Amino acid sequence: MKKGSTAAVLLTLGLLCSCSADSGSVSHTDSMESESRDVFAMDTYMNLKAYGENAGGALSAAQERILELEAELSVTDENSDIYRLNSSAGERVQVSEDTARVLSAAVRYGELTGGMLDITLYPVLRAWGFTTQEYRIPGGDELSELLKNVDYSRVDADGVSAAIPEDFMVDLGSVAKGYTSDAVMETMRENGVDSAIISLGGNVQALGSKPDGSPWRVAVRDPFYPDSDMCVLEIEDCAVITSGNYERYFVGGDGNTYWHIIDPADGYPADNGVVSATIVGKSGLMCDALSTAMFVAGEDRAAEFWKSSIDDPELDFEMILVTDDGRILYTEGLEDGFTSAGTMPAEVIERG
């Protein structure tokens, strides 16, 4: 594991006010009226901002949609689909259409990433204390035993119901906010909004462009100096989602630092040379899933995965990796909208 200086990371996404490095808000100079809404859900502070005469109604509908999904997808709410599934002792349970979609998509991304995303890791996360804040370092034998009940391919969702084997448990923390941001964008469109931007605990997703037709400018914070930005992205109608060793971590009695992104291969926090992985793409769900998977993958495997995805319509994404030796690696599709804002050297990952 990395020592404390590396894991004391707080990687966030901010929305730039202008071309400066200030972050945390959207420019108020647009000619079209805007409204914003703050929501606390999914254990996350969220901000929603929409433009146009229908903005207020759209934000109210979006807030309702977020709370609806939280009630269905929570791993701790005893009335949620996921809690009932985890308590089903292997029996099939009825679930909402949303829950079935998220489960099926998570299994699919597990397949596409060769198991680097696995939603059945919940018992391992719990053993480390990441679900309870009662942190501990589980032994190798304990992890080996728990990993016998970790296998995303054993999750079966058919559209109206789902089943997992007895002693299995699922947690949608790696995909739920991405699915939710997609749902919010859909709700905005249905309510007559075509320009909006939201931040769900740092997961940023934009609908269209800014009202004046210019792209949104999203700042990605420097994981080593969280008061500074490492780069700025210009985006339209897409999501920007990051996974990193930045929020949930602890320093063990051995002096090492352990974070909450677990490698399904061995049950330990992923330690493959990457401290943050940012995915940019049209689908928030895809970006959420791949940000976790690419963090687990590490530099070389993530780069190869991106290169090999060129012919797969399910995997249309761009990527920014920050390595533990202080380098930024970003894919060539971001070149026109990428501006370095810090001191780390930046390299382009090319497909050729």
C-alpha positions in Angstrom: 0.0 0.0 0.0 1.0 3.6 -0.5 2.2 5.5 2.5 0.1 8.3 4.0 1.2 11.2 1.8 -0.1 9.5 -1.3 -3.4 8.4 0.1 -4.2 11.8 1.7 -5.9 12.6 -1.6 -9.1 14.6 -2.0 -9.9 14.6 -5.7 -12.9 16.6 -6.6 -14.5 18.0 -9.7 -15.4 21.7 -9.8 -17.2 23.9 -12.3 -15.1 26.9 -13.4 -16.6 30.4 -13.2 -14.2 31.6 -15.9 -10.8 30.9 -17.3 -9.3 31.2 -13.9 -8.5 28.3 -11.6 -11.4 29.1 -9.3 -13.8 26.2 -9.0 -17.1 25.3 -7.4 -19.7 27.3 -9.4 -20.9 28.1 -12.9 -20.7 31.5 -14.5 -23.7 33.7 -13.7 -23.0 35.9 -16.8 -25.2 33.9 -19.1 -28.2 35.8 -20.5 -30.7 33.0 -19.8 -32.0 32.7 -16.3 -30.8 29.8 -14.2 -32.0 28.0 -11.1 -30.1 25.7 -8.8 -30.9 23.1 -6.2 -28.9 21.5 -3.4 -29.8 17.9 -2.5 -28.3 15.5 0.0 -28.8 11.9 -1.1 -26.8 8.7 -1.5 -24.6 10.0 1.4 -23.5 12.8 -1.0 -24.0 16.5 -1.3 -25.4 17.2 -4.8 -25.9 20.4 -6.8 -28.2 20.7 -9.8 -28.3 23.7 -12.1 -30.7 24.2 -15.0 -31.4 27.1 -17.4 -34.6 28.3 -19.0 -38.2 29.1 -18.1 -38.8 25.4 -17.1 -35.8 25.2 -14.8 -37.6 25.3 -11.5 -40.1 22.5 -12.4 -37.3 20.4 -13.9 -35.2 20.7 -10.8 -38.1 19.6 -8.6 -38.7 16.6 -10.8 -35.0 15.8 -10.8 -34.8 15.9 -7.0 -37.8 13.5 -6.8 -36.1 11.2 -9.2 -32.9 11.2 -7.1 -34.7 10.3 -3.9 -36.7 7.6 -5.7 -33.5 6.0 -6.9 -31.8 6.3 -3.5 -34.8 4.4 -2.0 -34.4 1.6 -4.5 -30.6 1.3 -4.7 -29.4 1.8 -1.1 -27.5 -1.0 0.4 -28.5 0.0 4.0 -32.2 1.0 3.7 -34.2 -2.0 4.8 -36.9 -1.2 2.4 -34.7 -0.9 -0.7 -34.5 -3.5 -3.5 -30.8 -4.0 -2.8 -31.2 -4.7 0.9 -34.0 -7.2 0.2 -31.8 -8.9 -2.4 -28.9 -9.1 0.0 -31.3 -10.6 2.6 -33.0 -13.0 0.3 -30.9 -16.2 1.2 -30.7 -17.0 -2.5 -34.4 -16.6 -3.3 -35.5 -14.5 -6.2 -37.0 -11.1 -5.3 -39.1 -8.5 -7.2 -37.2 -5.3 -8.0 -37.9 -2.1 -9.8 -37.2 -1.6 -13.4 -34.4 0.8 -12.4 -32.8 -1.7 -10.1 -32.9 -4.4 -12.7 -31.3 -2.1 -15.3 -28.5 -1.1 -13.0 -27.8 -4.7 -11.9 -27.7 -5.9 -15.6 -25.5 -3.0 -16.7 -23.1 -3.6 -13.8 -22.8 -7.2 -14.7 -22.2 -6.2 -18.3 -19.4 -3.8 -17.4 -18.0 -6.6 -15.2 -17.8 -8.7 -18.3 -16.4 -6.0 -20.5 -13.6 -5.2 -18.0 -12.7 -8.8 -17.2 -14.0 -8.6 -13.7 -12.2 -5.4 -12.7 -15.6 -4.0 -11.8 -17.4 -6.4 -9.4 -20.6 -5.3 -7.6 -20.5 -8.4 -5.3 -17.5 -7.1 -3.3 -19.6 -5.8 -0.5 -18.6 -8.4 2.1 -14.9 -7.6 1.4 -15.6 -3.9 1.8 -17.4 -4.6 5.0 -14.5 -6.7 6.3 -12.1 -3.8 5.8 -14.6 -1.5 7.7 -15.3 0.8 4.8 -19.1 0.3 5.2 -19.0 0.9 9.0 -16.0 3.1 9.6 -14.8 0.4 12.0 -11.5 0.0 10.1 -9.3 -3.1 10.3 -6.9 -5.1 8.2 -8.4 -8.5 7.4 -6.1 -11.4 7.2 -5.3 -13.2 3.9 -7.2 -16.3 4.9 -10.3 -14.3 5.8 -10.1 -12.5 2.4 -9.7 -15.7 0.5 -12.8 -17.1 2.2 -14.8 -14.0 1.4 -13.7 -14.0 -2.2 -15.4 -17.4 -2.7 -18.6 -15.4 -2.6 -17.5 -12.7 -5.0 -18.4 -13.1 -8.6 -20.4 -10.5 -10.6 -21.5 -13.2 -13.1 -23.6 -14.9 -10.5 -26.0 -11.9 -10.4 -29.1 -12.6 -12.3 -31.5 -9.7 -13.2 -34.3 -10.2 -15.7 -36.1 -6.8 -15.8 -38.6 -7.3 -13.0 -36.7 -9.5 -10.5 -33.2 -10.4 -9.4 -31.4 -13.2 -7.6 -27.9 -13.8 -6.1 -26.6 -17.0 -4.5 -26.9 -17.4 -0.8 -24.0 -15.7 1.1 -23.5 -13.2 -1.8 -24.1 -9.5 -1.4 -24.2 -6.7 -3.9 -23.4 -3.0 -3.5 -24.1 -0.5 -6.3 -21.8 2.2 -5.0 -19.6 2.0 -8.1 -22.5 2.7 -10.5 -25.5 4.2 -8.7 -24.5 7.8 -9.0 -23.7 7.4 -12.6 -27.0 5.9 -13.3 -28.7 8.6 -11.3 -26.9 11.4 -13.2 -28.2 9.8 -16.5 -31.7 9.7 -15.0 -31.5 13.4 -14.0 -30.4 14.4 -17.5 -33.4 12.4 -18.9 -35.7 14.1 -16.4 -34.4 17.5 -17.4 -35.1 16.8 -21.1 -38.6 15.6 -20.3 -39.3 18.8 -18.5 -38.2 21.1 -21.4 -34.6 21.9 -20.3 -31.8 21.6 -22.8 -29.0 23.3 -20.8 -28.0 22.0 -17.4 -25.1 20.8 -15.3 -25.1 18.7 -12.1 -22.5 17.6 -9.6 -23.4 14.5 -7.6 -20.7 14.5 -5.0 -18.1 15.3 -7.7 -19.6 13.3 -10.5 -20.3 16.0 -13.1 -22.7 15.6 -16.0 -23.7 18.3 -18.5 -26.8 18.5 -20.6 -26.0 20.2 -23.9 -23.8 23.3 -23.8 -23.9 26.5 -21.8 -26.9 28.8 -22.8 -24.6 30.9 -25.0 -23.5 27.9 -26.9 -20.0 27.6 -25.4 -18.8 24.4 -23.8 -18.9 23.9 -20.0 -15.5 24.1 -18.3 -14.9 21.5 -15.7 -11.8 21.6 -13.4 -10.3 18.4 -12.2 -8.5 18.9 -8.9 -4.9 17.9 -8.4 -5.0 14.8 -6.2 -1.7 15.7 -4.5 -2.7 19.4 -3.8 -6.5 19.4 -3.5 -6.7 23.2 -3.2 -5.4 23.4 -6.8 -6.7 22.2 -10.1 -4.5 19.9 -12.3 -6.4 20.4 -15.5 -9.5 21.9 -17.1 -11.8 20.1 -19.6 -14.2 21.7 -22.0 -17.3 19.4 -22.4 -20.7 19.3 -23.9 -23.5 16.8 -23.2 -21.3 14.3 -21.4 -20.2 13.1 -17.9 -16.9 13.5 -16.1 -16.5 11.0 -13.3 -13.5 10.3 -11.1 -12.5 7.4 -8.8 -9.5 7.9 -6.5 -8.1 7.1 -3.2 -9.4 10.3 -1.7 -12.3 10.0 0.6 -12.5 6.7 2.4 -9.2 5.5 3.6 -7.4 4.7 6.9 -3.9 4.3 8.2 -3.4 0.8 9.6 -1.4 -0.2 12.6 1.4 -1.2 10.2 1.7 2.4 9.1 0.3 1.8 5.6 -2.7 3.5 4.1 -5.6 1.5 2.8 -8.4 2.9 0.6 -11.9 1.7 -0.4 -11.4 0.8 -4.0 -10.8 -3.0 -3.8 -9.1 -5.2 -6.4 -11.5 -8.1 -6.9 -8.5 -10.3 -7.8 -7.2 -10.4 -4.2 -9.5 -8.4 -2.0 -6.9 -5.8 -1.1 -7.2 -2.1 -2.0 -6.1 -1.6 -5.6 -2.5 -0.6 -5.7 -1.5 -0.6 -9.3 0.2 2.8 -9.6 -2.8 5.0 -10.3 -4.1 7.4 -7.7 -7.1 8.7 -9.7 -8.9 7.7 -12.9 -11.3 10.1 -14.6 -13.6 8.9 -17.4 -15.4 11.2 -19.9 -18.3 10.0 -22.0 -21.9 10.3 -22.9 -23.2 7.8 -20.3 -22.8 8.6 -16.6 -23.3 5.0 -15.8 -20.5 3.9 -18.1 -18.2 6.6 -16.7 -18.9 5.6 -13.1 -18.3 1.9 -13.8 -15.1 2.5 -15.9 -13.6 5.0 -13.4 -13.6 2.2 -10.8 -12.4 -0.4 -13.2 -9.6 1.7 -14.7 -8.4 2.6 -11.2 -8.1 -1.1 -10.5 -6.5 -1.8 -13.8 -3.5 0.6 -13.4 -1.7 2.5 -16.0 -0.7 -0.1 -18.6 -3.9 -2.2 -18.5 -6.1 0.9 -18.5 -4.3 2.3 -21.6 -4.6 -1.0 -23.4 -8.3 -1.3 -22.5 -8.9 2.2 -23.9 -7.0 1.4 -27.1 -8.9 -1.9 -27.6 -12.3 -0.3 -27.1 -12.2 1.6 -30.4 -14.5 -0.8 -32.2 -16.9 -1.3 -29.3 -19.9 1.1 -29.3 -20.5 0.2 -25.6 -17.1 1.7 -24.7 -17.0 5.1 -26.2 -15.0 7.0 -23.6 -11.9 9.1 -23.0 -9.8 8.9 -19.9 -7.4 10.8 -17.5 -5.1 8.9 -15.2 -2.9 10.3 -12.5 -0.1 8.1 -11.5 1.5 7.8 -8.0 4.7 9.2 -9.4 3.0 12.5 -10.3 2.2 12.2 -14.0 -1.1 12.9 -15.9 -1.9 10.6 -18.8 -4.9 11.6 -21.0 -6.3 10.0 -24.1 -6.0 11.8 -27.4 -9.7 12.4 -27.8 -9.4 15.0 -25.0 -6.6 17.0 -26.6 -8.7 19.8 -28.0 -10.5 20.4 -24.8 -7.7 19.7 -22.3 -5.7 22.5 -20.5 -3.1 21.7 -17.9 -3.6 23.8 -14.8 -0.9 22.5 -12.5 2.7 21.5 -12.5 2.4 17.8 -13.2 3.8 16.7 -16.6 1.0 15.6 -19.0 1.3 12.9 -21.6 -1.1 11.9 -24.3 -2.2 8.3 -24.7 -2.5 7.6 -28.4 -4.2 4.7 -30.1 -1.7 4.5 -33.0 
